[in-house]
Amino acid sequence: MTDTNADTQKSPPPLLEFQNVSVVRDGRTLLDAVSLTVREGEHIAILGPNGAGKSSLVRTITREYYPSSPGPDVVFRFRGLETWDAFDLRSHLGVVSGDLQHTFTRGISGREVVLSGFFSSIGLFTHEVTPEMEEKTDEILEFLEVAHLADRPMTGISSGEAQRLLIGRALVHDPGTLLLDEPTTSLDLHALHTFRTTLRKIARSGTGVILVTHNLHDIIPEISRVILMRDGTIWRDGPKAEVLTNDAIGRLFVVPVHVMEEGGYYYAMGY
Ligand SMILES: Nc1ncnc2c1ncn2[C@@H]1O[C@H](COP(=O)(O)OP(=O)(O)OP(=O)(O)O)[C@@H](O)[C@H]1O
């Protein structure tokens, strides 16, 4: 008889499973009945205009914000867990938040930035660094092609270089997925090119990518699913080519646009 043991055939729970998740802060609805399932290893983009609720969604995932009304129709799970802590989160989801760079205001070296990912700190302080941590850090610095920044102070490097070190910091626990919130805001064309190359390398290495952005051109070719956010809701969710249409992007940003695809990247033109 064939072995049909249900346990061996069960698929793993999704990375994120949200149904009807609403978040209200200071009397304001930031997320309005958001339903979203993300599987481990998926490459997705969450696109929306300023104020759409993207960062609020990220803060809900990282448990800085909480769903306001748990009820029978509300599902709020991370890898099948209904409550999760920073340790669960960082070993499965590496987060590079938009404002993280500005918290490294002291002269911490590139190497310390990556190492501090082991302690979820901003710098090493009295934390004990093990030889394994040193080894992992070297591996990451090599992989991200930033070994030359190891001894440079964070305050004396460019935004693009700092961005790559912060990505390295988020990768120390080998998370299955990397989440980046508005990663290209302060990057020039050269830094944007390097960032795209780095992110493509990460995506191709098997790490899932959740890219949160208001720029169409941030969406690397490896991303196949796009979610559009508007007014705290998930407005569209589907395959990239079906979602990134003139009509949908024009209505999302409230501007007439022509969406062009070139070399696997999408661009909004004519506004
Ligand atoms: N803690 C809070 N209390 C009240 N209002 C908030 C809070 N956090 C965010 N908002 C408001 O909620 C709306 C959604 O903000 P959010 O930062 O999630 O949007 P976003 O899509 O990330 O926008 P951006 O691209 O500008 O960062 C905004 O109008 C913002 O001012």
The ligand as a Gaussian input file, in Angstrom:
#p B3LYP/6-31G(d) Opt

LIG

0 1
 N        0.084000      55.981000      14.111000
 C       -0.728000      56.613000      13.286000
 N       -1.768000      57.338000      13.737000
 C       -2.586000      57.997000      12.911000
 N       -2.456000      58.032000      11.574000
 C       -1.436000      57.349000      11.050000
 C       -0.503000      56.600000      11.868000
 N        0.401000      56.004000      11.054000
 C        0.070000      56.367000       9.794000
 N       -1.031000      57.165000       9.787000
 C       -1.716000      57.716000       8.607000
 O       -2.252000      56.612000       7.906000
 C       -2.129000      56.763000       6.505000
 C       -1.364000      55.584000       5.936000
 O       -0.002000      55.724000       6.285000
 P        1.137000      54.723000       5.835000
 O        2.410000      55.318000       6.336000
 O        0.776000      53.357000       6.236000
 O        1.042000      54.855000       4.248000
 P        2.120000      54.502000       3.152000
 O        1.366000      53.830000       2.047000
 O        3.254000      53.749000       3.744000
 O        2.567000      55.924000       2.680000
 P        4.027000      56.509000       2.313000
 O        4.361000      55.967000       0.969000
 O        3.781000      57.974000       2.307000
 O        4.958000      56.081000       3.404000
 C       -1.442000      58.097000       6.299000
 O       -2.413000      59.053000       6.003000
 C       -0.773000      58.386000       7.628000
 O       -0.675000      59.758000       7.887000

